[in-house]
Amino acid sequence: MNNREKVAEILDLIDDGEIEQVKELITSDESLLDFVTPFGTWLHVAALEGQLELVKFLVELGMDFNINEGIPKSAPIAHAAGEGELSIVQYLLNQGAQLDVSDPGRNPLFSAIYGGHLDVVQYLVHSGIDLTVKYTGEIMKNTDAFNFALERGQLEIADYLKRKMIERGAEVVENDPPHEDEDVIFAQMVKYFGPVKNSIGELIPGSKVAVTIHVIPSSKEHPFTTLFTTGMSDEPMGYSMEEEAFKYAELLLKLPSDWPVEQDVMNDPAHFWPMKWLRMVAHIPHLYEGGLDEGVILPNGDPPQPFAPNTKLSCIMSCRPYESELDSIPTGQGDVNVFTLIPIYEEERMLALEKGHEYLLKRMREHGISDVLDIHRKNVGL
């Protein structure tokens, strides 16, 4: 078994909770212990998955619990806080983990607020984390934890933080709401696909933009649910000036009409992953100074792992939209390119790498495969 296969097996075993087998594999090869996955070190992965026993094992092996990795780049304690894994946050703090507040993306309190985990917020406050630190950057303007909670709509957390700040003698100032200009992209999408049913704010600490995901229900004319972003194009992507034409982008993703998108089912991994990836892809260019263009393929790990237990799809490909009218939308700051995200199989990714993404799209069209997600569709890479 080569290292790629071992890494894939370890990720599966962690997901299944087979911790003893994970321990055996990791200790059997020293190079595996230092391996960094797209989600961070094994300690980051264990924290994200809520595997306290594995976290303890890795810390006892001497793994650095203050190293910043993953998306966003932060320590395992911030990843655990974002997932609401209170016992792991408690353990790491007891082991001496730092409460890094140098950046909002590294601040475990902001991670806990982002995830809506009041119990973790309370523990971090009780542990003495700084409530007064404020961040100013591309999307945050003098924003402390209290105002971040308000922006996220976490009113119970905001009320708790306000009380604690007053108890500590800190000044509580509520920021003015940001001014929103007319959204040309929003209007264009609504004009084409229909009225928006609901919108979900997606602000990731450390990113340069605040992304909102909008949901348009299916209709007779468009028998699929449409997800699209706004906010990704508020800042240019990390391209050089020679690539001026491609520096602004927004994303589009189509789901089957019966795909659950209500808030109460969003914790179900089988249903949440398309929205999770839409959000992640929108932020990646602004977290890592990169860019996005048609034909870019992002794998779910290395090697790619299925997005959910009920599908073998494991990669995301960005494509020009089938709707030519949406290919490029003129705005005051320049043309905004719209990319449709299409989930694909690993074998299809390899086919696209060999013959180009246009060839893959041609093969998909020949088999009647559209840009609407189908978790059980034919794999044209086989």
Secondary structure as the mmCIF struct_conf table of DSSP 4:
data_model
#
loop_
_struct_conf.conf_type_id
_struct_conf.id
_struct_conf.beg_label_comp_id
_struct_conf.beg_label_asym_id
_struct_conf.beg_label_seq_id
_struct_conf.end_label_comp_id
_struct_conf.end_label_asym_id
_struct_conf.end_label_seq_id
HELX_RH_AL_P HELX_RH_AL_P1 ASN A 3 ASP A 16
TURN_TY1_P TURN_TY1_P1 GLY A 17 GLY A 17
HELX_RH_AL_P HELX_RH_AL_P2 ILE A 19 SER A 28
HELX_RH_AL_P HELX_RH_AL_P3 GLU A 30 LEU A 33
TURN_TY1_P TURN_TY1_P2 ASP A 34 ASP A 34
STRN STRN1 THR A 37 THR A 37
TURN_TY1_P TURN_TY1_P3 PRO A 38 PHE A 39
STRN STRN2 GLY A 40 GLY A 40
BEND BEND1 THR A 41 THR A 41
HELX_RH_AL_P HELX_RH_AL_P4 TRP A 42 LEU A 48
TURN_TY1_P TURN_TY1_P4 GLU A 49 GLY A 50
HELX_RH_AL_P HELX_RH_AL_P5 LEU A 52 GLU A 60
TURN_TY1_P TURN_TY1_P5 LEU A 61 GLY A 62
BEND BEND2 PHE A 65 ASN A 66
STRN STRN3 GLU A 69 GLU A 69
TURN_TY1_P TURN_TY1_P6 GLY A 70 LYS A 73
STRN STRN4 SER A 74 SER A 74
HELX_RH_AL_P HELX_RH_AL_P6 PRO A 76 GLY A 82
TURN_TY1_P TURN_TY1_P7 GLU A 83 GLY A 84
HELX_RH_AL_P HELX_RH_AL_P7 LEU A 86 ASN A 94
TURN_TY1_P TURN_TY1_P8 GLN A 95 GLY A 96
BEND BEND3 SER A 102 ASP A 103
TURN_TY1_P TURN_TY1_P9 PRO A 104 ARG A 106
HELX_RH_AL_P HELX_RH_AL_P8 PRO A 108 GLY A 115
TURN_TY1_P TURN_TY1_P10 GLY A 116 GLY A 116
HELX_RH_AL_P HELX_RH_AL_P9 LEU A 118 HIS A 126
TURN_TY1_P TURN_TY1_P11 SER A 127 GLY A 128
BEND BEND4 LEU A 131 LEU A 131
STRN STRN5 TYR A 135 TYR A 135
BEND BEND5 GLY A 137 ILE A 139
BEND BEND6 LYS A 141 ASN A 142
STRN STRN6 THR A 143 THR A 143
HELX_RH_AL_P HELX_RH_AL_P10 ALA A 145 GLU A 151
TURN_TY1_P TURN_TY1_P12 ARG A 152 GLY A 153
HELX_RH_AL_P HELX_RH_AL_P11 LEU A 155 GLU A 167
TURN_TY1_P TURN_TY1_P13 ARG A 168 GLY A 169
HELX_LH_PP_P HELX_LH_PP_P1 GLU A 174 HIS A 179
HELX_RH_AL_P HELX_RH_AL_P12 VAL A 184 PHE A 193
STRN STRN7 ASN A 198 LEU A 203
TURN_TY1_P TURN_TY1_P14 PRO A 205 GLY A 206
BEND BEND7 LYS A 208 VAL A 209
STRN STRN8 ALA A 210 ILE A 216
BEND BEND8 LYS A 220 HIS A 222
STRN STRN9 PHE A 224 THR A 230
BEND BEND9 GLY A 231 GLY A 231
HELX_RH_3T_P HELX_RH_3T_P1 MET A 232 ASP A 234
BEND BEND10 GLU A 235 GLU A 235
BEND BEND11 GLY A 238 GLY A 238
HELX_RH_3T_P HELX_RH_3T_P2 MET A 241 PHE A 246
BEND BEND12 LYS A 247 LYS A 247
STRN STRN10 ALA A 249 PRO A 256
TURN_TY1_P TURN_TY1_P15 SER A 257 ASP A 258
BEND BEND13 GLU A 262 GLU A 262
HELX_RH_3T_P HELX_RH_3T_P3 GLN A 263 VAL A 265
TURN_TY1_P TURN_TY1_P16 MET A 266 ASN A 267
HELX_RH_AL_P HELX_RH_AL_P13 PRO A 269 LEU A 287
TURN_TY1_P TURN_TY1_P17 TYR A 288 GLU A 289
TURN_TY1_P TURN_TY1_P18 GLU A 294 GLY A 295
STRN STRN11 ILE A 297 PRO A 299
BEND BEND14 ASN A 300 ASN A 300
TURN_TY1_P TURN_TY1_P19 GLY A 301 PRO A 304
BEND BEND15 PHE A 307 ALA A 308
TURN_TY1_P TURN_TY1_P20 PRO A 309 ASN A 310
STRN STRN12 CYS A 315 CYS A 319
BEND BEND16 TYR A 322 GLU A 323
HELX_RH_3T_P HELX_RH_3T_P4 SER A 324 LEU A 326
BEND BEND17 ASP A 327 ASP A 327
STRN STRN13 SER A 328 THR A 331
TURN_TY1_P TURN_TY1_P21 GLY A 332 GLN A 333
STRN STRN14 GLY A 334 ILE A 344
HELX_RH_AL_P HELX_RH_AL_P14 GLU A 346 LYS A 355
HELX_RH_AL_P HELX_RH_AL_P15 HIS A 357 GLU A 366
TURN_TY1_P TURN_TY1_P22 HIS A 367 GLY A 368
BEND BEND18 ASP A 371 ASP A 371
STRN STRN15 VAL A 372 VAL A 372
TURN_TY1_P TURN_TY1_P23 ILE A 375 HIS A 376
TURN_TY1_P TURN_TY1_P24 VAL A 380 GLY A 381
#
